[in-house]
Amino acid sequence: MENAGGSYVPESVINKLNHFMIHTKVQPYGLYQPSIDATQAIEKSTCLMAEMINATHSEVVIGHCTTMNLVMLSLALKSWFMPSDEIIVTNQDHESNISPWRRLAESGQKIIEWKMNSNNAELDIAHLESLLSNKTKLVCMTHSSNIVASVNDIKKIADLVHANGALLLVDGVSYAPHHSINVKDLNVDFYVLSLYKTFGPHLGLLYVDKKHHDKLTNQSLEFMPKQYEKITTPGSPNYLRIALNPGGVNHEEAACLSGLTDYYRLLHGHHFTKNKESVFAVVEDVFKLIADHQAKLSKIFIEYINENNAIKLIGKNESDTNLRSPTFAFTLKNKLSCQDVVKALAKRNIAAQAGSFYAWRCLEALGINPYEGLARVSFAHYNTENEVHLLCQSLNEIL
């Protein structure tokens, strides 16, 4: 029940990781066969991850984690901003999509905070509209908060931001485990997600629309000008992957990512009679099933909360995964601490977590002491209805 902190990994991913470590654990991009095999595995996986979100190979970075990807992106965009340019951030986000942008204030950029509505914890689009100005260059926000869990209307917000002449960056870490992502349809400029929360290894994916590559400065090593001029020039196919990923990709973990799309194809083959060639089409079908299943799990938990006066839910009282992700943060109305509750759940072999979840600004805005935190449970497609009933029964016993 702690899937928002990291998900289980399918056998297909583990097998490819083991195969790489046993047979091709050499320096890739060489001319001998094990190196060639390693290169092909890494390149294949990178292409598949791009296809999975309907992007091109040159628009995707497989980085060490989402936090690192956002730090690298902020540094790469730093020279694009002029003094007094405005960057809008929210107080609903994970800190990884706040701190890197706030630090740019040291270079003269003005940071504007798009605050949640204090009554319902939502980000009001009308409020954003009032914050946008002719100085706004970038808006950074979450697709679905890891605390509030509401699904924000990214397409509508993208239209508004672009009409104002600014760019939009979206953190999809808490949204991606529950939905397919179509970056082109969303019309975002930048998008991030954590692959270790979407059933892969501990890596982060960063998408940068190719039309913005010339805004980015190289954050990697300085290469010999003539030999590497082509690959370190904005617009070249590998520029993004080099410029924003110092030291290069984690070889073995990147190579095993093709096992993730293998897993989606296995799920698709089990539930659908008609095969589809497109990776994105397969993922889209599978996540529709996932959303339906998770809505059933959420409904059980929501109904339990509605009947339990000891729990105060953060965010919408809603099981529709199009409106809120199946992540449920809550506080307690009795004297028990959230830490006590998750410890008691652990004794019953139920994994949950308590804390601020790197979203302390969100907790402060909700009037919750971030040092005391709140409790959180979260569902994935491999959870069962019986497991959610067991969670509810256990909470009854504890509370």
Protein Blocks (a to p, Z undefined) as FASTA:
>chain_A
ZZmnoccddfklmmmmmmmmmmmmccehiabfklmmmmmmmmmmmmmmmmmnopafklpc
cdfblklmmmmmmmmmmmmpcghiacdddfkbcfklmmmmmmmmmnopacddddddfklo
pacfklmmmmpcfkbmbdcddfbdcklopacdfklmmmmmmmnopacdddfklmmmmccc
dfklnopabdcddfklnopacdddddddfklmmmpccfbdcddfklmmmmmgghiaklmm
mmmmghiaafklmmmmmmmmmmmmmmmmmmpmbdcfblklmmmmmmmmmmmmmmmmmmmm
mmmmmmpmkbccehjddfbfkloccbdcdddfblbdfklmmmmmmmnopacdedjkopam
mmmmnopafklopadddddfkbcfklmmmmmmmmmmmZZ
